[in-house]
Amino acid sequence: MSTRTSPVQDNPEFTISRLTRHFTPRMRRMLGVVLGIFVLIFAYIIGWPIFKFLVLTPKGAFSMAQTVSTVRARVTPWQRQLQSVGTLHAVEGADLAAEVSGIVTRTPFHPGDDIRRGALLIQLRDDSDRAQLAALQAAAALAAQTYERDAALNKTNAISKLEYDTALANMKNARAQADAQAAVVDKKAIRAPFSGRVGIRQVDVGQFVTAGQTLVTLQELDPIDVDFLVPQQNLAILSPGDQVSLTTNAVPGVTFHGKIMALDPKVDPTTRNVRVRAEIANPQKKLYPGMFATVITKVGGEKSFITLPQTAVVYNPYGDTVFLVVKHKAKDGSDELVAEQRFITVGETRGDQVAVLSGLTTKDVVVSAGQIKLKNGTPVTVNNSVKLPDSATPNPVEQ
């Protein structure tokens, strides 16, 4: 059985000619125009950005010098520091309350006064208590006289042993009752248990107060304690006596100094942090309990590192880099400044600065601003009229 083939399959040219012979010359021209329009639209969408970049870009734009700021790498003393957030506490502080009920008769202090230990703060009415104390003291004195007489008679065996023992017991009992009443009288006078600054009183003269009611607060302000947390991995480098400095936005521009007093012997199992307490000198009493503060602890000895402003470093996943400004011979033989990218190894940061462990020398001039416009070999011009932040202990400025 034979297979019959089509002449169209055997002759592709015949197929094309057969299809095109139905188009008139006018139709062919219209088809060409339509195809041309589509080609122009495609060329505009795809080719216009490239055309604009290659043709419309002014000559020399690729070699135009970029303006940058620079800083020279320098060696500075570097003290390792740990920064933490802390809360201030009084070395001794208490909200004073009455142990017994009564009516306030005197408040012989002014809020905000610095008072000495033992000073009277609140006096409750104690007239009846003092009268009862006087009666008990008189009874105690009589019992003492009776005992002295019986003691003399007992030496000569003029009285029995029972009478002597009774006189002795009566004297001790009378004295105990007088002492108990004296304690009640003392409780009516609320005195400062330590020296410090007294706060605003919460009661007035004539007011009835109950046992346990807070009357006034008393806080010792100099020195003052600060509690802060450090990660457990820093325990090995901290010890009592290490120097600390403290700043707070409540007293801007002032740094307070002190030392670590104690480390908590327990690590928080939730955060893995350890509580540390430091004592801060506060002679002008500008720090108050409850304030928020930033605590910087100096650990280890002082070292020297090459330092740069943090703005000079370009941080990348594949490595940290900087751009150097170096001299280069141009095509015309003149000297020009160009950018040279270099990988570096950075260490700890401190304020606006970062320590450079390797990759730089003190002879290098580093770009501190304008790196985003640079690549290797880009011509640069230097403009250092604007100084960028480069302080180890920056202070925020309110504007």
C-alpha positions as CSV (number, residue, x, y, z in Angstrom):
1,M,0.0,0.0,0.0
2,S,1.6,3.3,-1.0
3,T,1.4,6.6,0.8
4,R,0.4,9.7,-1.2
5,T,2.2,12.9,-0.3
6,S,0.8,16.4,-0.7
7,P,2.6,18.8,-3.0
8,V,2.3,21.4,-0.2
9,Q,4.3,19.2,2.2
10,D,6.9,18.4,-0.5
11,N,7.4,22.0,-1.5
12,P,7.5,24.7,1.3
13,E,8.0,27.4,-1.2
14,F,4.8,26.5,-2.9
15,T,3.0,26.8,0.4
16,I,4.3,30.3,1.1
17,S,3.6,31.5,-2.4
18,R,0.1,30.0,-2.3
19,L,-0.6,31.8,0.9
20,T,0.8,35.2,-0.2
21,R,-0.7,35.2,-3.6
22,H,-4.1,36.1,-2.0
23,F,-2.6,39.4,-0.6
24,T,-2.9,42.4,-2.9
25,P,0.0,45.0,-3.0
26,R,-2.1,47.3,-0.9
27,M,-2.6,44.7,1.8
28,R,1.1,43.9,1.8
29,R,1.8,47.7,2.4
30,M,-0.7,47.9,5.3
31,L,0.8,44.7,6.9
32,G,4.2,46.2,6.6
33,V,3.1,49.5,8.2
34,V,1.5,47.6,11.2
35,L,4.6,45.5,11.7
36,G,6.7,48.6,11.6
37,I,4.6,50.3,14.2
38,F,4.9,47.3,16.5
39,V,8.7,47.3,16.0
40,L,8.9,51.0,16.8
41,I,6.8,50.5,20.0
42,F,9.0,47.5,21.1
43,A,12.2,49.4,20.3
44,Y,11.0,52.4,22.4
45,I,10.1,50.3,25.4
46,I,13.3,48.3,25.4
47,G,15.8,50.5,23.8
48,W,14.9,54.1,24.9
49,P,16.6,53.8,28.4
50,I,19.7,52.5,26.9
51,F,19.6,55.0,24.1
52,K,19.1,57.9,26.6
53,F,22.0,56.6,28.8
54,L,24.4,56.1,25.9
55,V,23.5,58.9,23.6
56,L,22.0,61.7,25.8
57,T,24.5,61.4,28.7
58,P,27.0,64.3,28.4
59,K,30.5,63.4,27.5
60,G,32.8,62.9,30.5
61,A,29.9,62.0,32.8
62,F,31.4,58.6,33.5
63,S,34.6,60.1,34.7
64,M,33.1,63.1,36.6
65,A,34.7,63.5,40.0
66,Q,32.5,62.8,43.1
67,T,32.6,65.0,46.1
68,V,33.3,63.2,49.4
69,S,34.3,63.9,53.0
70,T,37.3,62.2,54.5
71,V,39.0,61.5,57.8
72,R,42.5,60.2,58.5
73,A,42.7,56.9,60.3
74,R,44.2,57.5,63.7
75,V,45.2,55.5,66.8
76,T,43.3,56.4,69.9
77,P,43.2,55.0,73.5
78,W,40.4,52.4,73.7
79,Q,38.8,51.3,77.0
80,R,36.5,48.4,76.7
81,Q,33.1,49.2,78.0
82,L,29.8,47.5,78.8
83,Q,26.7,49.7,78.4
84,S,23.5,48.9,80.3
85,V,20.2,50.4,81.3
86,G,19.8,50.9,85.1
87,T,17.3,52.2,87.7
88,L,18.4,54.4,90.6
89,H,17.7,53.4,94.2
90,A,18.4,55.2,97.5
91,V,21.1,53.5,99.6
92,E,18.5,53.9,102.4
93,G,15.0,54.9,101.7
94,A,11.6,54.4,103.4
95,D,8.0,55.5,103.4
96,L,7.5,56.2,107.0
97,A,4.3,55.2,108.7
98,A,2.8,55.3,112.2
99,E,2.8,52.1,114.4
100,V,-0.2,53.3,116.3
101,S,-3.3,55.4,115.6
102,G,-3.7,59.0,116.7
103,I,-4.3,62.6,115.8
104,V,-1.4,64.6,114.3
105,T,-0.4,67.5,116.5
106,R,2.9,68.7,114.9
107,T,4.8,68.4,111.7
108,P,8.0,70.2,112.5
109,F,9.7,69.9,109.0
110,H,9.5,71.5,105.6
111,P,9.2,69.2,102.5
112,G,12.6,68.8,100.8
113,D,14.6,69.4,103.9
114,D,17.8,67.4,104.5
115,I,17.4,66.2,108.1
116,R,19.6,64.2,110.5
117,R,18.9,60.9,112.0
118,G,16.6,61.1,115.0
119,A,14.9,64.3,113.9
120,L,11.2,64.5,114.8
121,L,8.9,64.4,111.7
122,I,5.4,63.7,112.9
123,Q,4.0,64.0,116.4
124,L,0.7,62.3,117.4
125,R,-1.3,63.4,120.5
126,D,0.1,61.6,123.5
127,D,-1.3,63.6,126.6
128,S,-3.0,60.6,128.2
129,D,-0.2,58.3,127.4
130,R,2.3,60.6,129.1
131,A,0.1,60.8,132.2
132,Q,-0.2,57.1,132.4
133,L,3.6,56.9,132.0
134,A,4.1,59.3,134.9
135,A,1.8,57.1,137.1
136,L,3.7,54.0,136.2
137,Q,7.0,55.6,136.8
138,A,5.9,56.7,140.3
139,A,4.7,53.2,141.1
140,A,8.0,51.9,139.9
141,A,9.9,54.3,142.1
142,L,7.8,53.3,145.2
143,A,8.4,49.6,144.4
144,A,12.1,50.3,144.2
145,Q,12.1,52.0,147.7
146,T,10.2,49.1,149.2
147,Y,12.6,46.7,147.8
148,E,15.6,48.6,149.2
149,R,14.1,48.6,152.7
150,D,13.3,44.9,152.5
151,A,16.7,44.2,151.2
152,A,18.3,45.9,154.3
153,L,16.0,44.0,156.6
154,N,16.7,40.8,154.9
155,K,20.4,41.1,155.7
156,T,19.5,41.0,159.4
157,N,16.9,38.3,158.9
158,A,14.2,40.7,160.1
159,I,11.8,39.6,157.4
160,S,11.1,36.3,155.7
161,K,12.6,35.2,152.4
162,L,9.1,35.3,150.8
163,E,8.6,39.0,151.7
164,Y,12.0,39.9,150.2
165,D,11.2,38.0,147.0
166,T,7.8,39.6,146.7
167,A,9.4,43.1,147.0
168,L,11.9,42.3,144.3
169,A,9.3,41.0,141.9
170,N,7.0,44.0,142.5
171,M,9.9,46.4,141.6
172,K,10.7,44.5,138.4
173,N,7.1,44.4,137.4
174,A,6.5,48.1,138.0
175,R,9.6,49.0,136.0
176,A,8.5,46.8,133.1
177,Q,5.1,48.5,133.0
178,A,6.7,51.9,133.0
179,D,9.1,50.9,130.1
180,A,6.1,49.5,128.1
181,Q,4.2,52.8,128.5
182,A,7.3,54.7,127.5
183,A,7.5,52.7,124.3
184,V,3.9,53.7,123.5
185,V,4.8,57.3,124.0
186,D,7.8,56.9,121.7
187,K,5.6,55.4,119.0
188,K,3.5,58.6,119.0
189,A,6.6,60.5,117.8
190,I,7.7,59.5,114.3
191,R,11.4,60.2,113.9
192,A,13.9,59.9,111.1
193,P,15.6,56.4,111.2
194,F,18.5,57.7,109.1
195,S,19.8,60.9,107.6
196,G,18.3,62.0,104.3
197,R,15.9,64.2,102.4
198,V,12.3,64.3,103.5
199,G,9.5,64.4,101.0
200,I,6.1,66.0,100.9
201,R,4.0,65.1,103.9
202,Q,0.8,63.2,103.3
203,V,-1.0,64.3,106.5
204,D,-1.9,67.6,108.1
205,V,-2.2,68.8,111.7
206,G,-5.4,67.6,113.3
207,Q,-5.8,64.7,110.9
208,F,-6.5,61.2,112.4
209,V,-4.1,58.6,111.1
210,T,-4.3,54.8,111.5
211,A,-1.6,52.3,112.2
212,G,0.3,51.5,109.0
213,Q,-0.7,54.7,107.1
214,T,2.1,56.3,105.1
215,L,2.9,59.7,106.5
216,V,6.1,60.9,104.6
217,T,9.0,59.5,102.6
218,L,12.6,59.8,103.5
219,Q,15.4,59.1,101.0
220,E,19.2,59.2,101.4
221,L,20.5,60.7,98.2
222,D,24.3,60.8,98.6
223,P,25.6,58.3,97.7
224,I,22.9,56.7,95.6
225,D,22.7,53.1,94.1
226,V,22.0,52.0,90.6
227,D,20.9,48.5,89.7
228,F,21.5,47.2,86.1
229,L,21.6,43.9,84.2
230,V,24.5,42.4,82.3
231,P,24.5,39.2,80.2
232,Q,25.9,36.1,81.9
233,Q,28.8,35.9,79.5
234,N,30.2,39.1,81.0
235,L,30.4,37.8,84.6
236,A,34.0,36.8,84.1
237,I,35.1,40.3,83.4
238,L,33.2,42.1,86.2
239,S,34.0,42.3,89.8
240,P,33.3,44.6,92.8
241,G,35.4,47.8,92.6
242,D,35.1,48.2,88.8
243,Q,34.6,51.8,87.8
244,V,31.3,52.9,86.3
245,S,29.9,56.1,84.8
246,L,26.3,57.1,84.6
247,T,24.3,59.5,82.5
248,T,20.6,60.4,82.5
249,N,18.4,62.6,80.4
250,A,17.1,64.1,83.7
251,V,20.5,65.8,84.1
252,P,21.8,66.3,80.5
253,G,25.4,66.9,79.9
254,V,26.6,65.6,83.3
255,T,28.4,62.3,83.9
256,F,28.4,60.7,87.4
257,H,31.0,58.3,88.6
258,G,31.0,55.4,91.0
259,K,32.0,51.8,91.4
260,I,30.4,48.3,91.5
261,M,29.5,47.3,95.0
262,A,28.0,43.8,94.5
263,L,26.9,41.2,91.9
264,D,23.8,39.1,92.5
265,P,24.8,35.5,93.1
266,K,21.9,34.3,90.9
267,V,21.4,34.3,87.2
268,D,17.8,35.0,86.0
269,P,16.8,31.7,84.2
270,T,14.5,33.6,81.9
271,T,16.8,36.3,80.5
272,R,20.2,34.8,81.5
273,N,21.1,38.2,83.0
274,V,22.7,39.1,86.3
275,R,21.8,42.0,88.4
276,V,24.6,44.3,89.4
277,R,24.6,47.1,91.9
278,A,26.9,50.2,91.8
279,E,27.2,53.1,94.2
280,I,27.3,56.5,92.6
281,A,28.6,59.7,94.2
282,N,25.8,62.3,94.2
283,P,27.1,65.3,96.2
284,Q,24.8,67.8,94.6
285,K,21.9,65.5,95.0
286,K,20.7,65.8,91.4
287,L,19.9,62.1,91.1
288,Y,16.7,60.7,92.6
289,P,15.5,57.2,93.3
290,G,13.5,55.7,90.5
291,M,15.3,57.6,87.7
292,F,16.2,55.8,84.5
293,A,19.9,55.9,83.6
294,T,22.5,54.6,81.2
295,V,25.4,52.9,82.9
296,I,28.8,52.3,81.3
297,T,31.2,49.9,83.0
298,K,34.9,50.0,82.2
299,V,36.4,46.6,82.1
300,G,39.9,45.4,81.5
301,G,42.9,47.6,80.7
302,E,43.2,50.4,78.3
303,K,44.3,49.5,74.7
304,S,45.0,51.4,71.5
305,F,43.2,50.9,68.2
306,I,42.8,52.6,64.9
307,T,39.4,54.2,65.0
308,L,37.0,55.6,62.4
309,P,33.6,57.3,62.5
310,Q,30.9,54.6,62.0
311,T,29.7,56.5,59.0
312,A,33.0,55.6,57.2
313,V,32.3,51.8,57.2
314,V,30.1,50.1,54.6
315,Y,28.7,47.0,56.2
316,N,28.1,44.1,53.8
317,P,27.2,40.4,54.3
318,Y,30.4,39.4,52.5
319,G,32.6,41.7,54.5
320,D,33.0,45.3,55.8
321,T,34.7,47.8,53.6
322,V,35.9,51.3,53.4
323,F,36.9,53.6,50.5
324,L,40.4,55.2,50.6
325,V,41.4,58.3,48.8
326,V,44.7,57.7,47.0
327,K,46.7,59.6,44.4
328,H,46.6,58.3,40.8
329,K,48.2,59.3,37.5
330,A,45.7,60.5,35.0
331,K,46.0,59.9,31.2
332,D,47.5,63.4,30.8
333,G,50.1,62.6,33.4
334,S,48.7,64.9,36.1
335,D,47.9,63.7,39.7
336,E,44.3,63.0,40.6
337,L,42.5,61.6,43.6
338,V,40.6,58.3,43.1
339,A,38.6,56.0,45.4
340,E,40.1,52.6,46.3
341,Q,37.9,50.0,48.1
342,R,39.4,48.0,50.9
343,F,38.2,45.2,53.2
344,I,38.7,45.7,56.9
345,T,38.0,43.9,60.2
346,V,36.0,46.0,62.7
347,G,35.7,45.5,66.5
348,E,33.6,47.1,69.1
349,T,31.8,50.4,68.8
350,R,32.0,53.3,71.2
351,G,29.8,56.3,70.7
352,D,30.2,57.5,67.1
353,Q,33.5,55.5,66.7
354,V,34.3,51.9,65.7
355,A,37.6,50.1,66.3
356,V,39.4,48.7,63.3
357,L,41.3,45.5,64.0
358,S,43.0,45.1,60.6
359,G,43.1,46.5,57.1
360,L,44.2,50.1,57.8
361,T,47.2,52.1,58.8
362,T,47.6,55.6,60.2
363,K,48.7,56.8,56.7
364,D,45.3,56.0,55.1
365,V,42.8,58.7,54.3
366,V,39.3,57.2,54.5
367,V,36.0,58.4,52.9
368,S,33.6,59.2,55.8
369,A,30.6,60.4,53.7
370,G,29.6,59.9,50.0
371,Q,30.6,56.2,49.6
372,I,27.3,55.3,47.9
373,K,28.5,57.1,44.7
374,L,31.9,55.4,44.6
375,K,33.5,52.3,43.1
376,N,37.1,51.4,42.5
377,G,38.8,54.1,40.4
378,T,36.2,56.8,40.7
379,P,37.8,60.2,40.7
380,V,36.9,62.2,43.8
381,T,37.2,65.7,45.2
382,V,37.5,66.3,49.0
383,N,35.2,68.7,50.9
384,N,35.6,68.6,54.7
385,S,33.7,71.8,55.5
386,V,31.0,69.8,57.3
387,K,32.3,67.8,60.3
388,L,30.6,64.4,60.9
389,P,30.0,62.9,64.4
390,D,33.2,61.3,65.6
391,S,33.0,61.3,69.4
392,A,33.6,58.5,71.9
393,T,31.1,60.0,74.3
394,P,28.5,61.8,72.3
395,N,25.8,63.9,74.0
396,P,22.4,64.2,72.3
397,V,21.5,67.8,71.4
398,E,17.9,68.8,71.7
399,Q,16.8,71.0,68.8
